[in-house]
Structures are given as C-alpha cells and as structure tokens.
Amino acid sequence: MAHNGTQETRERWAQEAYSVLVGVAGSYHAVITYKELGTEVQERSGIHTRAPLQYWIGAVLGKVVREAHRRGDPPLTALVVHSDDGMVGEGYKEVLEVAGQPPVHEVLDRERHAAEARLDCYRRFGAALPSGGGVPALAPRYQATIERRRARTAEPPPVCRGCFVQLPATGVCDSCS
C-alpha cells in the first residue's frame, strides 16, 4: 500500500515504531538507526512511502515520545540514532519538552541525557543487565568518535631534553645520541 500522508498513516507507523523500540530496548546497549526504524515501520505496517525519511520520521517519533510519556515509559526515542555519527539528533529536544524539562544546548549533554534514558529503557523492557544494573552508554559510534578525538589530543609526543626535538619511536634522540 502506498503512503498517502494521512494522520492515520502516521498513527499506524507510530504504533509500529513503539513496538520496534520496545524490542530494541530488550537488548542491553542496543540502538537502532533512523533509517532502520523507518524501513521496519513501513514493512510491519504494509504502508510504504517514497518520501525521504527526514520528511516524516520526526512526526512519527513525536507521537512515540508523547505515547511513552502518557504510559509512564522511559523515552524510547533515545534508542534511535543517526547512522553516520551515532547521535540522537535535534529532535530529541521533544523528549525534554514533553517531560517538562529545560532544553539541553550542549551536544554532549544531550547525548548523556539520551544515554541515561536508554538505560531506563533497557531496565523497563527486560534487557539482561550486567551485575550492578548496567551503566548509561553513549551510542557506540559516538563513543568511538569521542575516543578518537581524545587519542589525537591526549598527550604531546615525547621531546628530547637536550635539543627539544620530538623523539622517534625508539625514544632515543637521533641528534644528541
């Protein structure tokens, strides 16, 4: 069936998205990309669209945010991340709005909030958690980006005390030895 852009279509997709996200929440530290979720809700509902994902997924996830809040569930949309950077994205602000929380302006603060929300999802929906109850985790791709940045800026390379030139991998200065 082709997508006709109706309210009913978005409602149906939101119901399917809720179900998909509850399934994702059943696995500790699992996330799903916007693209994977978009494909899955179309397959499950039998309602397809050629419209680019960015034109309709936000409205669907907005319905999921409000439904989770209504049910007293943690914000399942924290499980949805961009495939390129592993981050929740700008639309996550709706989670905070619906919960009556102040907006978060810093990207890392937003991602940390989402990590806490994901942990709440794993706990609520029966993921097998490690002893101690698990820890909030940034999405794996975003965590890897942060670690790469840290590695690049970690500590300056060692320098010869005699001539102040960067030491080679041997640790012995070629100029002074």
N, C-alpha and C positions, 0 to 999 in steps of 0.2 A: 504494500500500500504506500502511496506517495504521501509525503508530508504536505499538509495544507496550511500550516502556520497557525492553527487554531489554538485557543485556550485549552481545549480538550487534549490536543496532541501534547502540549507542554505538561499538562497534568499527568498524562499517561507516562511520559518519559520520566517525570519526577518520581513517580511510584516505582518505576523500574530502577532508576538511579539509586533510590533509597535501598532497595533490595540488594543491588550490586554492592553498594558501600557497606552494608551490614556484613555481607560475605567477605569483603576485603578486611574489615575490622576483626574478623575471626582469626587472622594470622598476624602475630606479633611483628611489628615494624613494617608491615606491608603498606604499600601505597599503590595508586592507580593513576595513570596519566589522563588528562582531559580527553585526549584522542581515544584511548582505550575505552573510557567510560562512554563517550559519545557513540562509538561503534556498538558497544554492548547494549545500550538502551534501545538503539534502533533495532538490533537483532531480536532482543527479547520482546519488544512491543510489536514488531512487524510493521512499524511505521518508519519509513526512511525519508531522508531529505538530501538534496544536493547542495543545500545552503551550507556555506562554510561554518565549521564548528563555532567559531567566535561570535557568530550572529545569533545563536540560540542556546548554547550551553549555560551561559550566565543566568538566563531566566529560569532554566530548569534547576540549576543549583540553588538559586534563590528560594525556590519552592522547597527544596530539600532542607535548607537552613531553617526556614520557618517551621516546617513539619517536625524536625528534630527538636527544636526549641519547644514546640507545643507538646510533644510527647515526653519531654524531660530527658531526652537522649543527648549525649555529647554531640558537638558539631561534626557530623560525618564528612562534611565537605573538606575538612582538614586533611582527609586521606587523598584528595585529588591534587595532583601536581603537574607542572609543565614538564614535558619530556626533555626539553633542552637543558633546563637548569635544576629541575627537581624542587622548585619552589611552588607555594600555593598560589601566588599571584594576587593582583589588586582586588579581585572580587571577594577575597577573604574578609575584607572590611565589613561585609554584610553580617558575618558571624558576630562580630563585636557589636554592631548596631542593634541586631535583634536581641542580643543578650543584655543590652543596656550598658555596655562597657565603653570607655573612651576609645577613640581611634588610636591605632599604633602607627607611628610615622616612619620609624626606622625599619628597614628590611629585615635585619637580623632579629629584632624584637618581634616582628610579625611571624617570622619563621619559628622562633622559640615558642610563641603562643600556640601556633599550629602543632608543634611537636608535643606540647602538653595535652592539647585537645586530642591528638592521635592516640596518646597513651590512655586517655579516658575512654576512647572508642574501643581500644583493644581490651581494656578491663571490662567494659559494659557488655561487649558482644562475644566474650568467651575465648579470646585468644589464649593459647598456652603461654603463660608468662614465666620468665626465669624466677628463681627464688629471690625474694625481696620485692616482688611485684613489678619489676621492669623499670625502665628509665625512659624519659622522653628522648626522642632522637630526631634530629633534622633529617629530612629526606636524604637517602644515600648519595644522590648525585650532588645535592647542595653541600653536604658534609665534605665530599671529596674536593669540591671547588675551594672550600674554606681551607682544607688541609694543604692543597697545592699552593694557595696564597701564603699560608704560614711557612711552608717549606722554602719558598722564594725569599721571604723576608726574615727567616728565622735568625741565624746569627751570621755575622760577617765572616768571610773566609779568613783563615789564619794568616798573619803577616810576619815577616822576618823582623826580629828585634834590632838587627844591625842596620839594614838598608830600607826597611819599611815597604818592601815589595811583597805582594801576595805569594805565599809559599805554594809550591807544586804539591801534587798528591803525596809525594814521598815525605813531605814535612820538613825537608832539608833545603835550605836556600841555595839555588844554583850560583848566585852571585857571590855570596860570602863564604861558602864552604871550600 
